[in-house]
Amino acid sequence: VEHAARLVRARGGRIANADITLICEAPRVGPHREAMTETLSEMLAISRDRISIKATTNEKLGFVGREEGIAAIATASVVFPGDVPE
């Protein structure tokens, strides 16, 4: 995540918001959501209200379903100068 944010900044852009979906059977994300949001806010240099973190399961399928690991999907809106007014 930090590397991607550096690449965006190096090209003159900024991250407008981020949406993260964690795919895991365990642990439950709820108790960790605030800490994760705070860490991502610092990493991406955006306010916490511009970050969405949610979770889903893989319905017991694959390595995620067997609790051998977790997966994540991260999407960010990136704005470059001249693209849209601030």
N, C-alpha and C positions, 0 to 999 in steps of 0.2 A: 504494500500500500504506500509506504513512504517513497519507494522508488518511482512508482507511477506518479505520485504528487510532484516529485522533483522533476520528472520529465515534462509535466504540464507547465510548471513554473519556468523551466528552462526555455520553453518555447513562447513565453509571454502570456500564458493562459492562467486561469484560476478555476478552481473547482467550486461550482455553485451549490451542489448538494450531492449526497451519497445515499444509496439504498443498498442495504446488505441483507441477504437472506441466508441464514445458516440452516444446513440440512443435517440433522442429527437425531438419533433416538434418545440420547442422553449426553450431557446433562441438560436440565431445563435451562433455557436462556434467561428467563425472567429475572432471577436474582443477580445476574451478571450484566444485564442490559445497560444500566447507568454507568458502570465502570468502563464498559466497552465503548459507549457513546463518548465519554470524556476522553478516552485514549484516542479514538478516531478524530475527535474534534481537534486535538493537539497535533496529530499527525498530518491532517489535511488543512489545518489553519482555517477552519470554518466553524461557525457557531453550532452548538449542539442541536438547535432546532432545525438544522439543515441535514440532519443525519437520521435515517430510519434503519432500525435493526429489528428483524423479525426472524422467526424460526419455523421450520416445518420438519416433519419426519419423512423418511423414505419408505414408510409402510413396511418395515422389516425386510426390504429388498436390498441385495448387494452388500458391499462391505460396510456401507453406512447402516443398513438394517441389522447387520450382525454386530454392530457396535465396535467395528474394527477401526473406525475413523469417522471424520466428519467432512462435509463439503460446504462450500460457500459460493454464492453468486453475488458479486459486487458490481454495481452500476453507478456511474457518476455522470452528472451533467457538467460539461466543461465549457467555459466561456473564454473566447479569445478577443482581444481588443478589436473593436469595429464590428463584431458579430451582432451584438444587441446593446442598446443603451443601458447604462447602469442604474 
